Amino acid sequence: MSTNPISRRSFIRLGTLGATAVSAADAAAVEKTVAPACHAFLTADKDFYDVSRGNPKPHKLTGAAQIEARLTDETWRLEITADPFIEAPHTKQAASLEKSLTLADGSALDLPKLIELGKKHEVHFLKAMQCLNIDTPLGQGLWTGVPLREVLKLCGKMNNVRRIYFWGFHNNDPKQIFKSSVSYTQCMETAPGDLPVFLAYRMNGEPLSPVRGGPVRLIVPWSHGYKSIKWLQHIFVTNDARNNDTYAEGNNDPDSFLKTAAYVDDGPERIKAGEPVFLTGQVISGLSGVKRVEYWLRQVGDKPVKLADDAPEVLRGPWTACELEAQPDWNSILPSGVKPQNVLGFNQTTGKPNAWPPRYGMCSFTAVLRGLKPGHYELRARSVDQNDYAQPEPRPSQKSGKNSIQVRRFEVL
């Protein structure tokens, strides 16, 4: 999973961030020290952390069952219909479409037609996938597809539409259907150069695999994974303005954005005195961006008392800046045929992202601590966003996106 080693130059610079600065004599020994590698910027399909719903899981269907479920490139179909819902006094008129796309009349959208639409409207976007209730990033891909607004235009004129719902295949069992939605404005009125909701059919330049939600899935760039529905098969427009996403159950926040958050990698529990201690991890850039990542080291007893994220000791620190990995050579890591200038969120002249790490993307961070005395230690890392909020703020509940401060414990012998 780790492919980009920290350079000798970066390692020496990082050494100045540790408990004791690297001396000239130490620098001579740096080349003999094996530093951890940064995470691969694009996560390979097989390395994604999988969060899939359904029993059996749709991506495990094979043969006739997969064909019957319309989960092959040849059999995939997408229906788009209008919700007849009315409820006085708030919803007096039902939503309507000039033309519905249905299986019954043979008009449901197929994959060749979607890809043909992509010849004119295709978008590419770097996005980190993260589950709202899991404290580990799932992975990061370059997703390719067609904006949802362009697909909805196939249905002609819409009336009384306030929200757009979507769901995927879940074994034709009503109890397993998992619905998510976006507002009409979020779908149709994306600012030029901003990030639209889109139907993805490729990741990292390859056709979307079944385990990643293929042949086609929804991607909602700003949200956690529950909005980016896998195995997409049905969209309906409604005049019901309420958010009735399945994920609203269980006290989850169904409209939350990705949170700016640092995640700490595991490391050895015992380290010999005199050896450097490496801190590595990944930081996701949420809606509020990333200003920096910082760490706090404290020496503790062998059975330390757990500290809350808002404990006075945590708030005081002291916190020290980590190093964000350098931007990669975009031309070398992007799939063949995709230019950096054509990736949403990248400057069309320079081919560089408008922010680092990219908005709703992630990169690795590192720090090196040297000269630690024998004893037990706790090592924390947190992000600070562009509004100067330190992780895990701002939020009233972790159910709007889990980003508590992670702790790594180790002993120097």
Rosetta blueprint (number, residue, H / E / L):
1 M L
2 S E
3 T E
4 N E
5 P E
6 I L
7 S L
8 R H
9 R H
10 S H
11 F H
12 I H
13 R H
14 L H
15 G H
16 T L
17 L L
18 G L
19 A L
20 T L
21 A L
22 V L
23 S L
24 A H
25 A H
26 D H
27 A H
28 A H
29 A H
30 V H
31 E H
32 K H
33 T L
34 V L
35 A L
36 P L
37 A E
38 C E
39 H E
40 A L
41 F L
42 L L
43 T L
44 A L
45 D H
46 K H
47 D H
48 F L
49 Y L
50 D L
51 V L
52 S L
53 R L
54 G L
55 N L
56 P L
57 K L
58 P H
59 H H
60 K H
61 L L
62 T L
63 G H
64 A H
65 A H
66 Q H
67 I H
68 E H
69 A L
70 R L
71 L L
72 T L
73 D L
74 E L
75 T L
76 W L
77 R E
78 L E
79 E E
80 I E
81 T E
82 A E
83 D L
84 P L
85 F L
86 I L
87 E E
88 A L
89 P L
90 H L
91 T E
92 K L
93 Q L
94 A L
95 A L
96 S E
97 L E
98 E L
99 K L
100 S L
101 L E
102 T L
103 L L
104 A L
105 D L
106 G L
107 S L
108 A L
109 L E
110 D E
111 L H
112 P H
113 K H
114 L H
115 I H
116 E H
117 L H
118 G H
119 K H
120 K H
121 H H
122 E L
123 V E
124 H E
125 F E
126 L E
127 K E
128 A E
129 M E
130 Q L
131 C L
132 L L
133 N L
134 I L
135 D L
136 T L
137 P L
138 L L
139 G E
140 Q E
141 G E
142 L E
143 W E
144 T E
145 G E
146 V E
147 P E
148 L H
149 R H
150 E H
151 V H
152 L H
153 K H
154 L H
155 C H
156 G L
157 K L
158 M E
159 N E
160 N L
161 V L
162 R L
163 R E
164 I E
165 Y E
166 F E
167 W E
168 G E
169 F L
170 H L
171 N L
172 N L
173 D L
174 P H
175 K H
176 Q H
177 I L
178 F L
179 K E
180 S E
181 S E
182 V E
183 S E
184 Y H
185 T H
186 Q H
187 C H
188 M H
189 E L
190 T L
191 A L
192 P L
193 G L
194 D L
195 L L
196 P L
197 V L
198 F E
199 L E
200 A E
201 Y E
202 R E
203 M E
204 N L
205 G L
206 E E
207 P E
208 L L
209 S L
210 P H
211 V H
212 R H
213 G L
214 G L
215 P L
216 V L
217 R E
218 L E
219 I E
220 V L
221 P L
222 W L
223 S E
224 H L
225 G H
226 Y H
227 K H
228 S L
229 I L
230 K L
231 W L
232 L E
233 Q E
234 H E
235 I E
236 F E
237 V E
238 T E
239 N L
240 D L
241 A L
242 R L
243 N L
244 N L
245 D L
246 T H
247 Y H
248 A H
249 E H
250 G H
251 N H
252 N L
253 D L
254 P L
255 D L
256 S L
257 F E
258 L L
259 K L
260 T L
261 A E
262 A E
263 Y E
264 V E
265 D L
266 D L
267 G L
268 P L
269 E L
270 R E
271 I E
272 K L
273 A L
274 G L
275 E L
276 P L
277 V E
278 F E
279 L E
280 T E
281 G E
282 Q E
283 V E
284 I E
285 S L
286 G L
287 L L
288 S L
289 G L
290 V L
291 K L
292 R E
293 V E
294 E E
295 Y E
296 W E
297 L E
298 R E
299 Q E
300 V E
301 G L
302 D L
303 K L
304 P L
305 V L
306 K L
307 L L
308 A L
309 D L
310 D L
311 A L
312 P H
313 E H
314 V H
315 L H
316 R H
317 G L
318 P L
319 W L
320 T E
321 A E
322 C L
323 E E
324 L E
325 E L
326 A L
327 Q L
328 P L
329 D L
330 W H
331 N H
332 S H
333 I H
334 L L
335 P L
336 S L
337 G L
338 V L
339 K L
340 P H
341 Q H
342 N H
343 V E
344 L L
345 G L
346 F E
347 N L
348 Q L
349 T L
350 T L
351 G L
352 K L
353 P E
354 N L
355 A L
356 W L
357 P L
358 P L
359 R L
360 Y L
361 G L
362 M E
363 C E
364 S E
365 F E
366 T E
367 A E
368 V E
369 L E
370 R L
371 G L
372 L L
373 K L
374 P L
375 G E
376 H E
377 Y E
378 E E
379 L E
380 R E
381 A E
382 R E
383 S E
384 V E
385 D L
386 Q L
387 N L
388 D L
389 Y L
390 A E
391 Q L
392 P L
393 E L
394 P L
395 R L
396 P L
397 S L
398 Q H
399 K H
400 S H
401 G L
402 K L
403 N L
404 S L
405 I L
406 Q E
407 V E
408 R E
409 R E
410 F E
411 E E
412 V E
413 L L
